[in-house]
Amino acid sequence: MRSRSQAVKLTCILGLAVLTTGAVFFEGGPDEVVYPRQTIPVYFNHDYHVRKPDEAKGITGEGLDCQFCHENVGDSETSADRDIPGHGSCDTCHDEWIGDEDEPAPTKECARCHKDLAAGTTTTAARLSVPTPNLIFPHKRHVEAEVKCTECHKNVPDKTVATRDDYPTMDRCIACHEERDAPVTCQTCHPSGVNGRLVTRYAEGELKPRRLHVAAIHDADFLHDHAVPARRGPEYCDSCHEKKDCTSCHDGVGWDARYHPGDWIGQHSLRARKDDFRCQSCHRAQTFCFNCHLASGVASGGSVAAIVQHRTVRVDPGTNAPVGPHPMTADGWLDPVSRNFHGFHAQRNIRACASCHQEQYCTTCHAVGGIGGNPHGPNPERLRGNTASKRNARACLKCHSPSDPSWR
């Protein structure tokens, strides 16, 4: 029996595994969307057919290899192939039970395998219903790789009739692929559409991540809990979802109480000052912040040229009062040696600045001949022709002429 300390250690290890990998290798049986429900109204004993006989030990069996009956699996390249043995395979050993067109077997012989005939209520055997799995699976490739049947269908040799419950679950597939350095991307096994994303809607229902995915399991709480897995691996979400799936809720327009509390107007500045990237998942455009701040009087839409610029203070010429929400002189907002210098804040979180200020507000001081410091730093030549300017020259053009070769 495990000691309490051992149990605690095991719990901690499992918890750490979940937090670091986001996955636990456990499934509660095959997914009904991937492997649709089947109807197999026959008697069969896999255990007897594969068991090797031993007369000395009184063990009976046929000792057959799987491919003796499932003779087509070596050539099967799609999950739609019919790999279940029919009368033609059974006839090899049981021709007296099956008969032929000229001399059909009596119903009592058919009843050896067909359950509904054994009941004596009908003379027509019900057909098997084995829908095609919604999965990409080539038996041929696995046979050529010398993967044993029991590596995927490990319980079948001990069973009577094998069903969908004996198909491999995702954890077993991933473990085997990792051991053999085979691909483990979603598209390796799951069908994808023309857009490259997984097909998730089938006649049997919607394909959703299950227990294997832990943090990403799409249960009733996922609406509120999906932020964690989305931040951890957005590319994982992209396997199934398009951006419109996110923006249908996160549109950045309305005020949705599911995401923001009632006093969010008063609280959001604290979150924004942390440079929280969660804000950008909905609110991407600068104008979203600026327009609201302008309407509420937090930002000024007037020309900055009307404001007298000083090295230590920025005031309105009419009232001589500091302009804007910043403490200005009192807290060293414009003093380069102060720890509260606005340049440090801009470097730390330029998005907060951009929520009220546009580029021309900065270039009034930080431009050629301006009273502010050089925004390029001590080595401006290192910026010439760099990746940032090539990708988006908009910031450069606020000061530089397009024909100016000095910044190209």
C-alpha positions in Angstrom: 0.0 0.0 0.0 1.3 3.4 -0.9 2.4 5.7 1.9 0.9 9.1 2.2 4.2 10.7 1.1 4.3 8.5 -2.0 0.8 9.4 -2.8 1.5 13.1 -2.5 4.6 12.8 -4.6 2.7 11.0 -7.3 -0.1 13.7 -7.3 2.5 16.4 -7.6 4.3 14.7 -10.5 1.0 14.2 -12.4 0.0 17.8 -11.7 3.3 19.0 -13.0 3.0 16.9 -16.1 -0.4 18.5 -16.8 0.9 22.0 -16.3 4.0 21.6 -18.4 2.7 19.5 -21.3 -1.0 20.3 -21.2 -1.8 16.6 -21.9 -2.4 13.4 -20.0 -2.4 10.2 -22.0 -5.8 8.8 -21.1 -8.9 8.4 -23.1 -12.3 7.1 -22.1 -12.7 4.9 -25.2 -12.9 5.8 -28.9 -14.7 9.0 -29.9 -18.1 8.3 -31.4 -17.6 11.1 -33.9 -14.3 9.5 -35.1 -15.6 5.9 -34.9 -19.4 5.9 -35.4 -21.6 3.4 -33.7 -21.7 0.0 -35.3 -24.2 -2.9 -35.5 -22.5 -6.3 -35.6 -25.2 -9.0 -35.0 -23.0 -12.0 -35.2 -21.3 -14.6 -33.0 -17.5 -14.8 -33.2 -14.7 -15.8 -30.9 -11.4 -14.0 -31.7 -9.8 -15.7 -28.6 -10.4 -19.2 -30.0 -9.2 -18.4 -33.5 -5.9 -16.8 -32.6 -5.1 -19.0 -29.6 -2.4 -21.6 -30.2 -3.6 -25.1 -29.3 -1.6 -27.2 -26.8 -2.9 -30.7 -26.5 -0.7 -31.5 -23.5 -2.2 -28.6 -21.6 -5.7 -29.1 -22.9 -5.7 -25.8 -24.7 -7.8 -25.6 -27.9 -7.6 -23.1 -30.6 -6.7 -22.5 -34.3 -3.6 -20.4 -33.9 -4.5 -18.3 -36.9 -2.6 -15.1 -37.9 -4.8 -12.0 -38.1 -4.3 -11.7 -41.9 -5.5 -15.2 -42.5 -9.0 -13.8 -42.1 -8.4 -10.1 -42.6 -6.6 -10.8 -45.9 -7.1 -7.3 -47.4 -5.5 -5.2 -44.7 -2.1 -5.3 -46.3 -3.5 -3.5 -49.4 -5.9 -1.1 -47.5 -5.0 2.5 -48.0 -8.1 4.3 -46.6 -10.4 3.9 -43.6 -13.3 3.4 -46.1 -11.9 0.0 -47.1 -13.9 -3.0 -46.0 -11.5 -5.0 -43.8 -14.1 -7.1 -42.0 -14.1 -10.7 -43.3 -17.1 -11.8 -45.3 -18.5 -15.2 -46.3 -15.6 -15.6 -48.8 -13.0 -15.6 -45.9 -15.1 -17.8 -43.6 -15.8 -20.3 -46.4 -12.1 -21.3 -46.3 -12.7 -23.3 -43.1 -16.5 -23.3 -42.7 -17.9 -24.2 -46.2 -20.4 -26.6 -44.7 -21.9 -23.8 -42.7 -22.2 -21.4 -45.6 -23.1 -23.6 -48.6 -23.3 -22.0 -52.0 -25.9 -20.6 -54.5 -26.8 -24.1 -55.7 -27.1 -25.6 -52.3 -27.6 -23.0 -49.6 -26.8 -24.0 -46.0 -29.8 -24.6 -43.8 -30.9 -21.9 -41.4 -29.6 -23.8 -38.4 -26.1 -23.6 -39.9 -26.4 -19.9 -40.6 -27.5 -19.5 -37.0 -24.1 -20.5 -35.8 -22.9 -17.0 -36.6 -26.0 -14.8 -37.2 -27.7 -13.9 -33.9 -31.1 -13.0 -35.2 -31.4 -16.4 -37.0 -30.5 -18.2 -33.8 -33.6 -16.7 -32.2 -35.8 -18.4 -34.8 -37.9 -15.3 -35.4 -36.7 -14.6 -38.9 -35.2 -16.4 -41.9 -33.3 -13.3 -43.1 -30.0 -12.4 -41.5 -29.6 -8.7 -40.5 -26.7 -7.0 -42.3 -23.7 -5.7 -40.4 -23.5 -1.9 -40.1 -19.9 -0.7 -39.9 -19.8 3.0 -40.8 -16.5 4.4 -42.2 -14.4 6.0 -39.5 -13.9 9.8 -39.9 -10.2 9.3 -39.9 -7.2 9.0 -42.2 -5.8 5.5 -41.7 -3.9 3.4 -44.2 -3.5 -0.2 -42.9 -1.0 -0.9 -45.7 1.5 1.7 -44.4 1.3 0.2 -40.9 1.7 -3.3 -42.1 4.7 -2.3 -44.2 6.2 -0.7 -41.1 5.8 -4.0 -39.3 3.5 -2.6 -36.7 1.9 -5.6 -35.0 -1.9 -5.8 -35.0 -2.0 -6.0 -31.2 -0.1 -2.7 -30.9 -3.4 -1.0 -32.0 -5.9 -3.7 -31.2 -4.3 -5.0 -28.0 -7.5 -6.5 -26.4 -8.9 -8.3 -29.5 -7.0 -11.6 -29.0 -8.8 -12.0 -25.7 -12.3 -11.1 -26.9 -15.1 -12.7 -28.8 -16.5 -10.1 -31.2 -14.3 -7.1 -31.8 -16.1 -3.7 -32.0 -15.4 0.0 -32.3 -14.4 -0.1 -28.7 -11.3 -2.0 -29.7 -10.1 0.7 -32.1 -7.0 2.6 -30.9 -7.6 5.8 -29.0 -5.6 9.0 -29.7 -3.2 8.5 -26.8 -2.1 5.1 -28.2 -1.7 6.5 -31.7 0.4 9.5 -30.5 2.6 7.3 -28.2 3.3 4.9 -31.1 4.0 7.7 -33.6 6.4 9.4 -31.2 8.3 6.2 -30.6 8.8 5.7 -34.3 9.4 9.3 -35.2 6.2 9.4 -37.3 4.3 12.7 -37.7 2.0 13.7 -34.9 0.3 16.7 -36.4 -3.5 16.8 -36.3 -3.7 16.6 -40.1 -1.8 13.3 -40.1 -4.9 11.4 -38.9 -7.8 13.8 -39.1 -9.3 14.9 -42.4 -8.9 18.6 -43.3 -10.8 20.9 -45.6 -9.6 23.1 -48.5 -8.6 25.8 -46.0 -6.2 23.4 -44.3 -8.1 23.3 -41.1 -9.6 20.1 -39.6 -13.1 19.0 -40.6 -15.0 19.1 -37.3 -18.7 18.7 -38.3 -19.9 15.3 -39.2 -23.2 13.5 -39.4 -22.4 11.9 -36.0 -21.7 15.2 -34.3 -19.0 17.8 -33.8 -15.4 16.7 -33.3 -14.0 18.3 -30.1 -10.9 17.8 -28.1 -11.4 15.2 -25.3 -9.6 14.3 -22.1 -6.2 13.8 -23.8 -6.0 17.6 -24.2 -6.9 18.5 -20.6 -6.7 22.4 -20.7 -8.3 22.5 -24.1 -11.1 20.1 -23.5 -14.3 21.6 -24.9 -16.7 21.1 -22.1 -19.4 23.3 -20.6 -16.8 25.6 -18.9 -14.7 26.1 -22.0 -16.4 29.4 -22.9 -14.8 30.9 -19.7 -11.6 28.8 -19.5 -10.3 28.8 -23.1 -8.1 31.8 -22.6 -5.3 29.8 -21.0 -4.9 27.2 -23.8 -5.4 29.9 -26.4 -2.5 32.0 -25.0 -0.3 28.9 -24.6 -0.6 27.7 -28.1 -2.7 29.8 -30.6 -1.4 27.6 -33.4 -3.2 24.6 -31.8 -6.5 26.5 -31.9 -5.8 27.4 -35.6 -5.9 23.7 -36.4 -9.7 23.9 -36.3 -10.8 27.5 -35.8 -10.7 30.5 -38.1 -10.2 34.1 -36.8 -13.9 34.7 -37.4 -14.7 32.1 -34.7 -12.9 34.4 -32.2 -14.2 37.7 -33.5 -17.8 36.5 -33.4 -17.5 37.2 -29.6 -14.3 39.2 -29.3 -15.3 41.9 -31.8 -14.0 44.8 -29.8 -17.2 46.7 -30.3 -19.7 45.9 -27.7 -19.2 45.7 -24.0 -19.7 42.1 -23.2 -20.2 41.3 -19.5 -18.8 37.8 -20.1 -15.3 39.3 -20.4 -15.3 42.6 -18.6 -16.8 43.4 -15.2 -19.3 46.2 -14.7 -16.7 48.8 -13.6 -14.3 48.0 -16.5 -14.1 51.6 -17.6 -12.5 52.5 -14.3 -10.3 49.4 -14.1 -9.0 48.9 -17.6 -6.2 51.4 -17.4 -4.4 49.3 -14.8 -4.6 46.2 -17.0 -3.5 48.2 -20.1 -0.5 49.7 -18.4 0.8 46.2 -17.8 1.0 45.9 -21.6 -1.4 43.0 -21.4 -1.5 41.2 -24.7 -5.0 39.9 -23.9 -6.3 43.3 -24.8 -5.0 42.9 -28.3 -6.9 39.7 -28.9 -9.9 41.9 -29.5 -8.8 45.5 -29.6 -6.1 45.8 -32.3 -6.5 49.2 -33.8 -5.1 52.3 -32.2 -8.3 54.1 -33.0 -10.3 51.9 -30.7 -8.5 53.5 -27.7 -7.9 56.9 -29.1 -11.4 57.6 -30.2 -12.9 56.7 -26.8 -10.2 58.7 -25.0 -10.9 61.6 -27.3 -14.6 61.5 -26.7 -14.2 61.3 -22.9 -11.7 64.2 -22.8 -8.7 62.0 -21.7 -6.9 62.7 -25.0 -6.7 66.0 -26.8 -7.6 66.2 -30.5 -6.3 69.7 -30.9 -3.1 70.6 -32.7 -0.1 70.3 -30.4 1.4 73.4 -32.2 -1.0 75.5 -30.1 0.7 74.4 -26.9 3.8 76.1 -25.7 6.6 73.6 -25.5 9.2 73.8 -22.7 11.9 71.4 -21.6 10.4 71.0 -18.1 6.7 71.7 -18.5 4.0 71.7 -21.1 1.2 74.1 -20.4 -1.8 75.6 -22.1 -1.0 79.3 -23.0 -4.4 80.4 -21.8 -4.5 78.9 -18.3 -0.8 78.1 -17.7 -2.0 74.7 -16.5 -0.3 71.4 -17.4 -1.9 69.7 -20.4 -3.0 66.1 -20.2 -3.3 63.5 -17.4 0.5 63.4 -16.7 1.9 65.1 -13.5 4.6 66.8 -15.7 7.1 68.8 -13.7 6.2 67.6 -10.3 7.1 64.0 -11.0 9.8 64.5 -13.6 7.7 63.5 -16.6 9.9 65.6 -18.9 13.2 65.3 -17.0 15.5 62.8 -18.7 17.3 62.1 -15.4 14.1 61.3 -13.5 13.0 57.7 -13.0 9.5 58.9 -14.1 10.8 60.3 -17.4 8.2 59.8 -20.1 10.8 58.2 -22.4 11.2 55.3 -20.1 7.4 54.8 -20.0 7.3 54.9 -23.8 10.0 52.3 -24.1 8.3 50.1 -21.6 4.8 50.3 -23.1 4.3 52.4 -26.2 0.8 51.1 -26.6 -0.3 53.0 -23.5 1.1 56.2 -25.1 -0.6 55.4 -28.4 -4.0 55.1 -26.8 -4.0 59.0 -26.5 -1.1 60.3 -28.6 -0.6 60.1 -32.3 2.9 60.2 -33.9 2.8 63.9 -34.7 2.4 64.6 -31.0 5.9 63.1 -30.5 7.5 64.5 -33.6 6.7 68.1 -32.5 9.7 67.7 -30.1 11.5 64.7 -31.4 12.3 65.8 -34.9 15.1 67.6 -36.7 15.6 70.9 -34.9 13.1 70.0 -32.2 13.8 70.6 -28.5 13.4 66.9 -27.6 16.1 64.2 -27.7 17.0 62.3 -30.8 14.6 59.3 -30.9 17.2 57.2 -32.7 19.6 56.9 -29.8 23.4 57.2 -29.9 23.9 55.2 -33.1 21.2 56.2 -35.6 23.2 54.7 -38.5 22.3 51.2 -37.2 18.6 51.9 -38.1 19.3 52.6 -41.7 17.8 49.9 -43.9 16.9 47.7 -40.9 14.1 45.2 -40.9 11.6 47.4 -39.0 11.8 50.2 -41.6 11.5 47.9 -44.5 8.5 46.2 -43.0 6.7 49.4 -42.0 8.2 52.7 -43.0 5.2 54.7 -41.6 7.0 55.8 -38.4 10.1 56.9 -40.4 8.0 58.9 -42.9 6.6 61.0 -40.0 9.9 62.8 -40.0 11.8 61.8 -43.1 11.0 62.5 -46.7 10.5 59.5 -48.9 13.3 60.8 -51.1 15.7 61.2 -48.2 18.4 58.6 -48.7 19.7 58.9 -45.1 17.2 56.5 -43.7 16.9 54.0 -46.5 
